[in-house]
């Protein structure tokens, strides 16, 4: 059996991670077919487990015994197997607790990312069938001019309405960088692919309420940019 002091030490490893209390976990110890088993389970999501199997000799664990570990989460995959020794068992437990804390913190972030991906896909589905042809040199020059006009309108709008100077500079840099990429993309993407690249960036711009009134729908603006003539983008107020 594990020493009572070691169980106290184990509780300390758990609470060292500020996210956790020792009561967040269940600890199971016992004999598993000739190996000593230590299993730590996150009570609120039992799939998250750390299991250590230590080879038992007839008179108990000998010296720096080998340990087989099955951990969820692993370094990359949900469940991974590791090999270590008794001497480094606590290190492996700490690494697992750190991964678990990071995994739990990532759940809402990844949920939001997936929601955004779905929203973007829904928007891209509205594009329909854009031509698969590439831009001619004249068409590319025309669209670049329209992008310059849109960029100027967006920046002017931000300069007149954004009260946070630092935030203003960051927003302007983002728009300028995106416009450079969009212009470069005309040399490598066909019109359909380019329209998608524009819509995704317009989606990001429109998250800012200050940009939203100028952009209308990113799909509409993309179509306007690809139609010959002047883009009917609303005038600045």
RODO-2510 file (C-alpha; in nm, 4 decimals, decimal comma):
residues 237
     n   res          X          Y          Z
     1     x     0,0000     0,0000     0,0000
     2     x     0,1026     0,3602    -0,0504
     3     x     0,2288     0,5465     0,2537
     4     x    -0,0166     0,7955     0,4026
     5     x     0,2506     1,0590     0,3654
     6     x     0,2707     0,9924    -0,0091
     7     x    -0,1064     1,0379    -0,0438
     8     x    -0,0670     1,3736     0,1331
     9     x     0,2165     1,4543    -0,1077
    10     x    -0,0110     1,3592    -0,3968
    11     x    -0,2776     1,6017    -0,2716
    12     x    -0,0088     1,8695    -0,2723
    13     x     0,0748     1,7976    -0,6360
    14     x    -0,2920     1,8421    -0,7240
    15     x    -0,3420     2,1710    -0,5396
    16     x    -0,0137     2,3034    -0,6811
    17     x    -0,2171     2,3519    -0,9979
    18     x    -0,4230     2,6549    -0,8960
    19     x    -0,7212     2,5351    -1,0976
    20     x    -0,7727     2,2249    -0,8857
    21     x    -0,8669     2,1159    -0,5360
    22     x    -0,7682     1,7727    -0,4117
    23     x    -1,1397     1,6921    -0,3819
    24     x    -1,1730     1,7306    -0,7608
    25     x    -1,0086     1,3898    -0,7999
    26     x    -1,0670     1,0343    -0,6977
    27     x    -0,7631     0,8220    -0,6107
    28     x    -0,7744     0,4451    -0,6436
    29     x    -0,4917     0,2196    -0,5290
    30     x    -0,4604    -0,1574    -0,5373
    31     x    -0,3137    -0,4697    -0,6976
    32     x    -0,3714    -0,5248    -1,0697
    33     x    -0,2490    -0,8714    -1,1812
    34     x     0,0838    -0,8530    -1,0080
    35     x     0,1324    -0,4812    -1,0585
    36     x     0,0643    -0,2026    -0,8131
    37     x    -0,2001     0,0326    -0,9531
    38     x    -0,2353     0,4038    -0,8797
    39     x    -0,5255     0,5665    -1,0637
    40     x    -0,6190     0,9345    -1,0418
    41     x    -0,9535     1,0332    -1,1968
    42     x    -1,0951     1,3806    -1,2580
    43     x    -1,4370     1,3404    -1,0997
    44     x    -1,6281     1,5812    -1,3253
    45     x    -1,5041     1,4219    -1,6509
    46     x    -1,3994     1,0646    -1,5697
    47     x    -1,2379     1,0068    -1,9096
    48     x    -0,9527     1,2214    -1,7792
    49     x    -0,7410     0,9687    -1,5912
    50     x    -0,3837     0,9037    -1,4916
    51     x    -0,3032     0,5376    -1,4310
    52     x     0,0370     0,4152    -1,3124
    53     x     0,1167     0,0440    -1,3053
    54     x     0,4251    -0,0463    -1,1021
    55     x     0,5840    -0,3915    -1,1194
    56     x     0,5565    -0,5736    -0,7877
    57     x     0,8118    -0,8148    -0,6497
    58     x     0,7169    -1,0807    -0,3963
    59     x     0,8255    -0,8563    -0,1112
    60     x     0,6932    -0,5302    -0,2619
    61     x     0,8197    -0,2658    -0,5027
    62     x     1,1946    -0,2959    -0,5491
    63     x     1,4196     0,0080    -0,5799
    64     x     1,3624     0,2409    -0,8732
    65     x     1,1013     0,0129    -1,0319
    66     x     0,9703     0,0557    -1,3846
    67     x     0,6305     0,2241    -1,4202
    68     x     0,3876     0,2003    -1,7101
    69     x     0,1608     0,5037    -1,7395
    70     x    -0,1623     0,5522    -1,9319
    71     x    -0,2673     0,9172    -1,9321
    72     x    -0,5609     1,1124    -2,0701
    73     x    -0,4857     1,3772    -2,1855
    74     x    -0,1524     1,2880    -2,3383
    75     x     0,0946     1,5252    -2,4967
    76     x    -0,0780     1,5222    -2,8363
    77     x    -0,3471     1,2559    -2,8298
    78     x    -0,6314     1,2048    -2,5879
    79     x    -0,4760     0,8894    -2,4454
    80     x    -0,1077     0,8067    -2,4486
    81     x     0,1218     0,5538    -2,2851
    82     x     0,4487     0,6429    -2,1175
    83     x     0,7260     0,4553    -1,9416
    84     x     0,9140     0,5932    -1,6448
    85     x     1,0451     0,4843    -1,3082
    86     x     0,9219     0,5324    -0,9531
    87     x     1,1768     0,8103    -0,9054
    88     x     1,0082     1,0226    -1,1743
    89     x     0,6464     0,9278    -1,1053
    90     x     0,5650     1,2595    -0,9372
    91     x     0,7049     1,4480    -1,2376
    92     x     0,4710     1,2564    -1,4673
    93     x     0,1750     1,3304    -1,2398
    94     x     0,2603     1,7015    -1,2442
    95     x     0,2906     1,7000    -1,6236
    96     x    -0,0486     1,5299    -1,6495
    97     x    -0,2152     1,7793    -1,4153
    98     x    -0,0678     2,0663    -1,6169
    99     x    -0,1951     1,9139    -1,9433
   100     x    -0,5367     1,8605    -1,7871
   101     x    -0,5575     2,2224    -1,6718
   102     x    -0,4615     2,3404    -2,0220
   103     x    -0,7096     2,1002    -2,1816
   104     x    -0,9973     2,2255    -1,9688
   105     x    -0,9039     2,5863    -2,0456
   106     x    -0,9008     2,5055    -2,4169
   107     x    -1,2513     2,3567    -2,4280
   108     x    -1,4441     2,6888    -2,4511
   109     x    -1,1809     2,8320    -2,6865
   110     x    -1,2091     2,5385    -2,9263
   111     x    -1,5882     2,5451    -2,9030
   112     x    -1,5811     2,9100    -3,0083
   113     x    -1,3366     2,8332    -3,2888
   114     x    -1,5616     2,5566    -3,4194
   115     x    -1,8634     2,7875    -3,4077
   116     x    -1,6713     3,0494    -3,6053
   117     x    -1,5594     2,7904    -3,8587
   118     x    -1,9200     2,6859    -3,9072
   119     x    -2,0283     3,0475    -3,9468
   120     x    -1,7554     3,1028    -4,2048
   121     x    -1,8541     2,7872    -4,3904
   122     x    -2,2179     2,9009    -4,3947
   123     x    -2,1050     3,2323    -4,5436
   124     x    -1,8832     3,0619    -4,8020
   125     x    -2,1778     2,8454    -4,9049
   126     x    -2,3568     3,1667    -5,0053
   127     x    -2,0921     3,2429    -5,2645
   128     x    -2,2315     2,9913    -5,5059
   129     x    -2,0363     2,9165    -5,8190
   130     x    -1,7685     3,1752    -5,8819
   131     x    -1,5605     3,1433    -6,1980
   132     x    -1,2626     2,9110    -6,1702
   133     x    -1,0716     3,1283    -6,4144
   134     x    -0,7762     3,3397    -6,3066
   135     x    -0,7562     3,7176    -6,3077
   136     x    -0,6286     3,8810    -6,6196
   137     x    -0,3752     4,1578    -6,5638
   138     x    -0,6399     4,4221    -6,6349
   139     x    -0,8951     4,2577    -6,4022
   140     x    -0,6366     4,2358    -6,1246
   141     x    -0,5544     4,6053    -6,1600
   142     x    -0,9247     4,6932    -6,1462
   143     x    -0,9828     4,4883    -5,8302
   144     x    -0,6700     4,6324    -5,6669
   145     x    -0,8122     4,9779    -5,7257
   146     x    -1,1409     4,8761    -5,5638
   147     x    -0,9511     4,7295    -5,2687
   148     x    -0,7597     5,0550    -5,2292
   149     x    -1,0923     5,2408    -5,2216
   150     x    -1,2396     5,0017    -4,9643
   151     x    -0,9241     5,0186    -4,7527
   152     x    -0,9344     5,3995    -4,7527
   153     x    -1,3002     5,3998    -4,6496
   154     x    -1,2457     5,1510    -4,3692
   155     x    -0,9458     5,3377    -4,2315
   156     x    -1,1149     5,6771    -4,2558
   157     x    -1,4176     5,5382    -4,0763
   158     x    -1,1976     5,4001    -3,7963
   159     x    -1,0020     5,7230    -3,7644
   160     x    -1,3235     5,9193    -3,7226
   161     x    -1,4932     5,6810    -3,4795
   162     x    -1,2330     5,4817    -3,2835
   163     x    -1,1539     5,6607    -2,9563
   164     x    -0,8776     5,4243    -2,8423
   165     x    -0,5585     5,5370    -3,0149
   166     x    -0,3709     5,2140    -2,9518
   167     x    -0,6687     5,0102    -3,0679
   168     x    -0,6964     5,2270    -3,3795
   169     x    -0,3363     5,1618    -3,4812
   170     x    -0,3784     4,7862    -3,4338
   171     x    -0,6975     4,7783    -3,6411
   172     x    -0,5421     4,9810    -3,9218
   173     x    -0,2356     4,7526    -3,9325
   174     x    -0,4621     4,4486    -3,9575
   175     x    -0,6589     4,5947    -4,2478
   176     x    -0,3435     4,7055    -4,4292
   177     x    -0,1842     4,3613    -4,3873
   178     x    -0,5002     4,1869    -4,5074
   179     x    -0,5186     4,4084    -4,8149
   180     x    -0,1592     4,3219    -4,9066
   181     x    -0,2406     3,9507    -4,8824
   182     x    -0,5585     3,9924    -5,0893
   183     x    -0,3683     4,1727    -5,3624
   184     x    -0,0971     3,9055    -5,3636
   185     x    -0,3603     3,6299    -5,3743
   186     x    -0,4848     3,7539    -5,7091
   187     x    -0,1634     3,6214    -5,8613
   188     x    -0,2085     3,2679    -5,7263
   189     x    -0,5805     3,2050    -5,6694
   190     x    -0,8623     3,1768    -5,9211
   191     x    -1,1601     3,4092    -5,8779
   192     x    -1,3577     3,1600    -5,6706
   193     x    -1,0682     3,0974    -5,4322
   194     x    -0,9929     3,4679    -5,4088
   195     x    -1,3557     3,5488    -5,3263
   196     x    -1,3395     3,3008    -5,0392
   197     x    -1,0172     3,4549    -4,9072
   198     x    -1,1815     3,7976    -4,9177
   199     x    -1,5010     3,6844    -4,7453
   200     x    -1,3082     3,5279    -4,4571
   201     x    -1,1165     3,8518    -4,3983
   202     x    -1,4329     4,0587    -4,4312
   203     x    -1,5916     3,8323    -4,1708
   204     x    -1,3090     3,9205    -3,9302
   205     x    -1,3362     4,2923    -4,0074
   206     x    -1,7121     4,2909    -3,9541
   207     x    -1,6702     4,1681    -3,5962
   208     x    -1,5840     4,5308    -3,5220
   209     x    -1,9122     4,7300    -3,5136
   210     x    -1,7264     5,0294    -3,6570
   211     x    -1,6580     4,8341    -3,9769
   212     x    -1,9889     4,6529    -4,0010
   213     x    -2,1940     4,9394    -4,1452
   214     x    -1,9496     4,9750    -4,4352
   215     x    -1,9131     4,6088    -4,5181
   216     x    -2,2778     4,4995    -4,5357
   217     x    -2,2355     4,1328    -4,6308
   218     x    -1,8862     4,0077    -4,7117
   219     x    -2,0409     3,7966    -4,9868
   220     x    -2,2061     4,1016    -5,1436
   221     x    -1,8855     4,3030    -5,1276
   222     x    -1,6876     4,0169    -5,2836
   223     x    -1,9341     4,0013    -5,5722
   224     x    -1,9181     4,3780    -5,6158
   225     x    -1,5398     4,3701    -5,6260
   226     x    -1,5450     4,1116    -5,9039
   227     x    -1,8100     4,2869    -6,1138
   228     x    -1,6798     4,5362    -6,3724
   229     x    -1,7348     4,8994    -6,2865
   230     x    -1,7320     5,0958    -5,9624
   231     x    -1,8288     4,8996    -5,6496
   232     x    -2,1532     5,0319    -5,4970
   233     x    -2,0052     5,0361    -5,1473
   234     x    -2,2040     5,2777    -4,9282
   235     x    -2,0491     5,6246    -4,9028
   236     x    -1,8917     5,7401    -4,5827
   237     x    -2,1398     5,9137    -4,3474
***
